[in-house]
Amino acid sequence: MAEREFALVLHDIAPETWPDYADFVAEVDRLGRIPISWLVVPDFHHRSNTFEDAELLALLDRRREQGDELILHGFYHCDDGAAPRTPRDWFMRRFYTVEGEFYAIGHDEAQSRLAHGEALFAERGWPLHGFVAPAWLLSAGARAALKRRGFAYTSDPGHLYTLPEDRPIAAPSLVWSARSGWRRGASWLVNERARKRHRHQPLLRLGLHPVDMRHKMSRRWWLETLRHLLDEGYRPTTKIDWLQRRGVVPNSDMTA
Ligand SMILES: [Zn+2]
């Protein structure tokens, strides 16, 4: 069988969410060297600032030096745009998610938040290649702004997209909806099936959220899945390493 890889991706990294992940990351480290892709939110919900938290910054510095990838994941993460005006808008912003920061803003605001995030990464000396929108949602204006900024890629649940071309590359995600009991039960089933269905894909992404860590069922499923994948011969990678090794994005970064 062709080589298969997986990327372990931790969503919503900020001082407020790190305690959810800390023990889990320690357990992952015990499985061997598994590089992690960290989705960093600069100022989570306007109240938890990653770039003002010396401890978290030092941790991310260390992880980066070990080969982990740091990715910009929105700026505030929450949707604080004006109230939804259309039924579709209401569905996307209140029912599907309340975290679609880059779905609720247009081109200019997206551009300014991206530039701000890039500057924070650059000040810290962190290479930057990827941008992932909160809840994977981009408005048309935000998407246009993103394409002009110099990022190598973005993603949604099914694909990575090289930028600025916006060329999709299949890379399915396993992801849980862990916020209620019935959603966790359904997620277990959906993800077990998805893992089998996607067994021929060269890259499988594991998209973890802080809430997954707070429930035994989801947390245990993620650890067991990591073990299964390693046993089945999957190699762990970061998203940017995988893209660069395949030669689909350049081997430089936008802060260099
Ligand atoms: Zn997120």
Boltz pocket constraint, residues with backbone or C-beta under 6 A from the ligand:
constraints:
  - pocket:
      binder: B
      contacts: [[A, 11], [A, 12], [A, 73], [A, 77], [A, 133], [A, 134], [A, 135]]
      max_distance: 6.0
